[in-house]
Amino acid sequence: MELTTFGAIMKFAMDREKSLQTLVEKTISSDAGQVYLELLQSLLSDCKKSLKLLERTRREGINEMVLLPISDLEETPYLDPEHPETFEDAQAMGLCLEMTLDRITLFYQAAAAKLPNETASKAFNRLADKKLKLLKSIQGKLCST
């Protein structure tokens, strides 16, 4: 489905953050999650901060953005991958987190380029940068385990 409005983009972003937060909370409580506990706690904190930033951006930008059309931004490439109910090992969990973070990072980068509001665009670029740093941390951890 195409994301054609500021509201649709914001809702999609918030849904992705909530989904990531749920995945992280689930993995923190698993045995596999203990290998990545510090990283997962950092990621969980980041999700909460990202949601607050998205909510604030939506509140501040809604008046001027509500009528501006946006094109060529599909949600399909950025949807979450299938997550297993439980992870057999830390490697599988890390790969799942890596795919999820990669998709949300790519979404933030694509949306930032499409949003005509400079404040919203900057917020999405900032979110992309934060997720990219976390993604690199997970990739580094995967290589070392």
C-alpha positions as CSV (number, residue, x, y, z in Angstrom):
1,M,0.0,0.0,0.0
2,E,1.3,3.5,-0.8
3,L,1.9,5.9,2.0
4,T,0.4,9.2,0.5
5,T,-0.1,11.4,3.5
6,F,1.9,12.8,6.4
7,G,-0.6,11.0,8.8
8,A,-0.1,7.7,7.0
9,I,3.7,7.9,7.2
10,M,3.6,8.9,10.9
11,K,1.2,6.0,11.7
12,F,3.4,3.5,9.8
13,A,6.5,4.8,11.6
14,M,4.9,4.5,15.0
15,D,3.5,1.0,14.2
16,R,7.1,-0.1,13.2
17,E,8.5,1.3,16.4
18,K,5.8,-0.4,18.5
19,S,6.4,-3.7,16.7
20,L,10.2,-3.4,17.3
21,Q,9.6,-2.6,20.9
22,T,7.4,-5.7,21.3
23,L,10.0,-7.9,19.6
24,V,12.7,-6.5,21.9
25,E,10.6,-7.0,25.0
26,K,9.9,-10.5,24.0
27,T,13.6,-11.3,23.3
28,I,14.8,-9.7,26.6
29,S,12.8,-12.3,28.5
30,S,14.2,-15.2,26.4
31,D,17.3,-17.2,27.1
32,A,18.8,-16.2,23.8
33,G,18.2,-12.5,24.7
34,Q,20.7,-12.7,27.6
35,V,23.6,-12.7,25.1
36,Y,22.4,-9.3,23.9
37,L,20.9,-8.0,27.1
38,E,22.8,-4.7,27.2
39,L,22.2,-4.1,23.5
40,L,18.5,-5.0,23.8
41,Q,18.0,-2.7,26.7
42,S,19.6,0.1,24.7
43,L,17.3,-0.7,21.8
44,L,14.3,-0.7,24.0
45,S,15.2,2.7,25.4
46,D,15.7,3.9,21.8
47,C,12.2,2.7,20.8
48,K,10.6,4.6,23.6
49,K,12.5,7.8,22.7
50,S,11.7,7.3,19.0
51,L,8.0,7.0,19.7
52,K,8.0,10.2,21.7
53,L,9.8,12.0,18.9
54,L,7.4,10.7,16.3
55,E,4.4,11.7,18.5
56,R,5.8,15.2,19.0
57,T,6.6,15.5,15.3
58,R,3.1,14.5,14.3
59,R,1.6,17.0,16.7
60,E,3.8,19.9,15.6
61,G,3.6,19.1,11.8
62,I,0.0,18.0,11.4
63,N,-1.5,21.4,10.5
64,E,0.8,22.3,7.6
65,M,1.3,18.8,6.4
66,V,-2.2,17.4,6.3
67,L,-3.0,18.4,2.8
68,L,0.3,18.0,1.1
69,P,0.4,14.9,-1.1
70,I,3.3,12.5,-1.0
71,S,4.0,9.9,-3.7
72,D,6.3,7.0,-4.4
73,L,6.5,5.6,-0.9
74,E,5.3,2.1,-0.5
75,E,5.0,0.4,2.9
76,T,5.6,-3.2,1.6
77,P,9.5,-3.1,1.5
78,Y,9.6,-1.8,5.1
79,L,7.2,-4.2,6.8
80,D,8.6,-6.4,9.5
81,P,9.9,-9.8,8.6
82,E,8.2,-12.8,10.1
83,H,9.3,-13.3,13.7
84,P,9.3,-16.8,15.3
85,E,7.4,-17.1,18.6
86,T,10.7,-18.1,20.3
87,F,14.3,-18.0,19.3
88,E,16.3,-21.2,19.4
89,D,19.6,-19.3,19.8
90,A,21.1,-15.9,20.1
91,Q,22.3,-16.0,16.4
92,A,18.7,-16.4,15.1
93,M,17.5,-13.6,17.4
94,G,20.3,-11.3,16.3
95,L,19.5,-11.9,12.6
96,C,15.8,-11.2,13.2
97,L,16.7,-7.9,15.0
98,E,19.1,-7.1,12.2
99,M,16.5,-7.5,9.5
100,T,13.9,-5.5,11.4
101,L,16.3,-2.6,12.2
102,D,17.5,-2.6,8.6
103,R,14.0,-2.2,7.3
104,I,13.0,0.5,9.7
105,T,16.2,2.4,9.0
106,L,15.6,2.2,5.2
107,F,12.0,3.4,5.8
108,Y,13.2,6.4,7.8
109,Q,15.7,7.4,5.1
110,A,13.1,7.0,2.3
111,A,10.4,8.9,4.3
112,A,12.8,11.7,5.2
113,A,13.5,12.3,1.5
114,K,9.7,12.4,0.7
115,L,8.5,14.6,3.6
116,P,8.2,18.3,2.4
117,N,8.3,19.6,6.0
118,E,11.9,20.3,7.1
119,T,11.3,19.6,10.8
120,A,9.7,16.2,10.0
121,S,12.4,15.3,7.5
122,K,15.1,16.1,10.0
123,A,13.4,14.0,12.7
124,F,13.2,11.0,10.3
125,N,16.9,11.5,9.4
126,R,17.8,11.6,13.1
127,L,15.8,8.4,13.7
128,A,17.5,6.7,10.7
129,D,20.9,7.6,12.1
130,K,20.1,6.2,15.5
131,K,18.7,3.0,14.1
132,L,21.8,2.6,11.8
133,K,24.1,2.9,14.9
134,L,22.1,0.2,16.7
135,L,22.1,-2.0,13.6
136,K,25.9,-1.8,13.3
137,S,26.1,-2.7,17.0
138,I,24.0,-5.8,16.4
139,Q,26.0,-6.7,13.3
140,G,29.2,-6.4,15.3
141,K,27.8,-8.6,18.1
142,L,26.7,-11.2,15.5
143,C,30.2,-11.3,14.1
144,S,31.8,-11.8,17.5
145,T,29.5,-14.6,18.6
